Amino acid sequence: MFGAGLILYEMCGNFKTAHQRMQKFKELRTTRKLPQNITKYMPEEATIILNLTDPEPAKRLSASYLCTSKMF
């Protein structure tokens, strides 16, 4: 599910280069924060991204929950 969170983050983010994308992935892992444009304009997606990329696998959303969410 962690990978699904990164894919969703990549789809919502506006990364100019591969290097910038990797920096933002690293920042997400270390600080658990998303850019303001995502949290402000896509709050539901931001919540799902943070849940899917939680450092503790047991706390991550399940695939079945994700498939039944309004977003998908």
N, C-alpha and C positions, 0 to 999 in steps of 0.2 A: 504494500500500500504506500510505502514511502516513495517509491518510484512514480506512482500515480500522482502523488502530491507535487513532485517536481515537474511532471509533465503539465499539470494544471497551472502551476506557477509560471512555467515557460509560455503557456498559451495566454496568460493574463498579463505577463510582463512585456515591457517594450524594450527588449535588449537590442542594442545596436551592434554588438560584436559577440563572438563566442567567449572572449575573455571577460567581458562585462557580465555575461550570463553566469559564468563560473564564479565570479566574485560575489554575485548576488546569491547563488546557491550556498556558498560558504558562509555568507553573512546570515542567511536563514538558519543554517545549522548551528551557528555559534551564538547569535543574539536572539533567535526566535522572533525576529521582526521582519515585516514586509514593508516595501516602499509605500509612502503615504497615498500615492495615486491608486494603488490597489485597495488599501483599507478604506479609503474614502468613497471611491466610485464602485467598488465591487465587494461590499462587506461580506456577503454570503460566501463568495469564492475565497476571500481571505480567511474566513473561519475554517472552511474545508481544507485549504492548503495547510494551515497551521495544525489542524487535527491530523491530517494524513502524514505530516512530517514530524510528529511528536517523537522525541528521542526514545521513549519507551514504547516498544511495539504493542504492548497490551492496551495502551491508551488510544491507539489509532483507530479511526473509523473502519468498519468492516466493508467489504465489497458489497454485501447485500444491503447495508444501510445506504451506501453511496448510490446504488442503483435505484433506490426508492425515494431519494431526495428530490425536491422540486426542481433543483438545478439540472438534473439529468432526466 
